[in-house]
Amino acid sequence: MSVRPRILLTRRWPETVERRLTASYDVTFNEADQPMDAATLAQAMRDHDALCPTVTDRVTREILLAEGRRARIVANYGAGYEHIDMTAAREAGLAVTNTPDVLTEATADIALTLILMAMRRAGEGERELRAGGWNGWRPTHLLGQSLSGKLLGLVGFGRIARAVAQRAQAFGMRIAYHSRRPAADMPASAYFAELGALAEQADVLSLHAPGGAQTRHMVDAALLARMPGHAVLVNTGRGSLIDEAALAQALSERRIAAAGLDVFEAEPQVNAALIGLPNVVLLPHLGSATIEARTAMGMKVADNLDRFFAGEPLLDPVA
């Protein structure tokens, strides 16, 4: 009888995915469902054939090159892999996979949720009501903005951004975008080669760019200064895209109207300057948080593991 590969899941996954993995592998579960420290992750690399982290695990060089390493693949539960030291992974000859394409609809839904909440000041209204501060309807109470006719500026124009555009158009929004190159299926007038030019025109600026050194703090004080005073900023991409201190100052001074954030640079810590502001909607990274999306993510990991241990080409290799 052959020995089944040993794999470690750094967090609990949807039950149907865990059952599938248990049928094929010797699985170590994180029963406490708490973040694992670097020493534990390094030991997992020695004790297992595969490490299956999530986007909140910092998989550093020291972990990937742990002495006595047994693991041969890092099968990431998530589309983003900026938390994995890819240079070290390549040096170690490790396969790395991710879970693209299955988060699109869920993340687009959250982006539209944030747009609606920020534009219509729904977060402010709910907090007021729960605190007992609402004293009844009045004509000028919490006046927000309609989506119809507004220009939605999309930063990045991949699958998720396109899905957001489709939803926004149903609300009567106009679409513009910034990306490395224009899309063949979009009007030439919708493309902005310079991000700042788009920021000046957009009523809502929604971020869908990848993380990394090139995009870190792409929304900084200078870009925020170019946005109209009524504009709304939304981020469902990567927390590192925004200089959060600069955003907090712009919001507190009402230099932009509002923001909606589902991701943060130092998750799970949120910049304290943002917490107390009434005109920002803060969600705890719910972009892919539907049972359908999270199950599909886990099944992608399982598919990649199956192929790896069968010696077949990987579905979603990133290294």
N, C-alpha and C positions, 0 to 999 in steps of 0.2 A: 504493500500500500504506500503510495507516494505521500510525502509530507506536504501539507498545504502551506502556501506562503503565509507569513505572518504580516498583518497590517495593523497600523494604529490610527484611530480616528481621534483627532485632538479635541473634538466636541461631539455632543450627541447630534445625530442626523435623523431625518424622518424615519419612522419605524419600518416602512416598507423597504427603504434602502438598506437599513441595517440588517433586515431579514435576508435580503438578497446577498449581501456580502458575507454573512455568517454561513450561508449555504456553500460558499466556495472557498472561504479563507478562514484562517485562525485570526480572529479579530480581537484586538484590545480596545475596549471602550473606555472613555473618560466618564466614569459613572457620576462623578461630582459635577460634570459639565462646567468646570471652572477653567480659566486660562492656565495653560501649562507653562512653567518657566523654562529658561534656556537649558538648564541642566537636565530636566526631564526630557525635553525634546532631543537633546544630544544622546541621551541614553536610549531613547526610542530608535534612533538611527543605528545603534549597535545591536538592538534586540529584535528588530523587525526588518522585513524585506521591503516594506513600503511605508512611507510616512504620508498621511493624508491630512494636511493642515487646512485651515480656513484663512480668509483674508485678514483676520485679526492676529494671526500668529506671526511673529517676526522670526523668519527662518534665516538665520545669519550664517556667515561664513564658518564660525566656530561650530555651529550645529551640523552643517552640511559636511564639513571635513573632520568630524569627530573621529578620534583615533579608534581603530577597531570597528569602523563603520561596516554594517551589513546591508543596509538599505541600498537599493539600486534605482528606486523611482520615488519622486515626490509628486503625488497625485493631488493637486490642489482643488479644494471645494470652493470654487469661485472663479469668475472670469479674470479679475485682476490678479497680477502676480508680482506687483512691486514690492511686496513684503518678503519675497524670496530673493536671496543674493544670487542672481543668475550667473554672475561671473564665477562664483565659487561652485555653483552647480555644474557648470561646463567643465571647470577644472577637475572636478571629482568624477566626471563622466556619468552624472546622474541624468536620467530622463525626468522631465518635468512636464506635466500636463495641466490644463485648466478646463473650465466649463463654459465656453462661449455659446452664444446663440439661444440659450434657453431662458435668459433673464429679460428679454426684450419687452414683452408685453407687461410684465409685472412692474418693471422699472419705469416704463413709460406712464403707467397708471399713477405711480407715486409722483412723477414729475408734474403731471397735470393736477394732481391733488394739491401739490405745493403751490402751483400757479393760482389755482382757485382760492386756496386758503389765504395766500398773501394778498391777492388782488381784492378779495372781498372781506378781508380783515376778520376771517372766521376764527382764527386762533385768539385774537383779542376779545371777540365776542364771547367765546366759550369760557375763557378765563374770568371775564367780568361776571357772567351769569353764575358760574360755580362759586364765586367769591361773595355772592349776594349783592353785587353792585348794580344790577340792572333794575331800573325803576320804571320800565315800560317803554313802549314804542314812541319815537318822536322823529320828525322829519330829517333832522341833521345828525342822527346818531350813527356813528361808525360808518360813515360813507366811504365806500370803496370804489373800485373801477370795474366797468364791464369788460369782458374779453373781446366782444364783438368789435371788429375793425382795428384792433390793436396789432402791432407788429411784434411777432415772436422771433427773437434772434437766437439761433441755435449755434452753439460753439462746439464744433465737431458735427459731422453729418453721417454717422454710421447708422446701424440698425435701430438703436434706441432713439436717437434724435429723429429719425424718419417716422418712427412710431408715435413719438410725441407730436410731430407735425401733423400727422393724420388725425389725431385726436383734437388738436387745437383748431384745425380747419373746420371741424364739426361745430365749434363754438364761434365760428366767424372770424378767426384770427388770420392775419396775413403772415407769410413765412419768409424769413431770410436766414442766411447761414454763413458761417465762417469755417473754412477747412483748408487743408493744404492745397487742394485743387478743386476746381468747379465740378459739379456733378452733371453728367451728360443729360439727365432727364429733368433738370430744373431750368427755369428761365435764367438767362444771363443776369438779369437785374436783381435776382435774389441772392447772388453770390457777393460776398465781401472779402476781398483778399486780405484786408487789414482788420484785425479784431477791434481796434479803437473806433474805426469808422462804423462798424456794426453797433458798438456800444452807444454811440451817439444817437443812433436812429431807433434802436429797439425800445419798445415799451416793456417788454419782458426779455431778459437775457438768461438763457438756460444752458447750463454747462454739461457737455457730454464728451469732453476730451479725455484722453488717457492720462494717467499719472506719469511721473518721472521728472528728471532734472529740467527738461526743456519746457515743461508746462507748469512747474511749481510757481505758485503765486502769479499766475498769468492775470488774475484779477487782483490788482494792487491798488494803492491809493491813486496813482495816476489814471488808471482805467476807470475807477469808480468816479473820479472827477469829471470824466467825459460823459457819464450817463445822465439822462434827464432827471430832474427832480422827482418826477412821478414814476420813475422806472422801478421795476422789481427784478431782483436777482434770484435765480433758482439753481441749486446744485444737487444733482443726483449722480455726478461723475466720480470725482475723487476729492477728498477733503483738502489735499495739497494744492488744488487749483486756486484757492482763495487765500489771500493774506487776511486772516480772520481779525487781527487787530485793526487793520485799515477798514474792514467792513463794519466792525462794531462802531468805529468812530463816525463813519459815513451815515450809519443808521441812527446813531444817537443825535447827530446834528441835522437829521432829516434831509441830508443831501441826496439820498435816494429814498423812495417811499417805503420799501419793505424788502425782505428776503425770505426765502424758504430753503432750508438746508436739511438734507438727509444724510450727509457725510461730513466728517470733520477730520482735521489734520492729525489730531492726537487721540483718536478714538481709543477707549470710550470716554476719555476726558473731553469736555466741551469748553471752549474758551469762556472764562467767567464773565468777560465783558459782554458776551452775547446773551447769557442766561437771563439777565434782568431786563432786556429790551422788549418793549411791547410789540414792535413792528418786525419781528422775525419769528417765523415758524420753524421749530426744531423737532425733527423726527429721529428716532434711534436706529438709523440705517435699515429702513424697512423696504428698500427698493425691490429686493427679490423675495420679500416675506409673504409669499402665498404658498400654500401646500403644493400647488402644481409646480411652481418654479423651483422650490427647494427640493422637491422629489426629483424633478428632472435633472437638477444639478448633481445630486447624488448618483443617479443612474448613469450620468456621463462619466463620473469618476469610476464607477464600477465597470463600464464598458472599456475605458482606457486601461484599467488594471487587468481585465480579462485578456485584452490584446497583448499587453506587455508580457504577462507570464506565459502566454501561448506563443510568444516569439513573433507576433504579427505586427504590422505597422500601426502606430498609435493614431487615434482619431484626432486628438487635439494636442499635438506636441508644441511646447514653447521652448524646448531645449533638447 
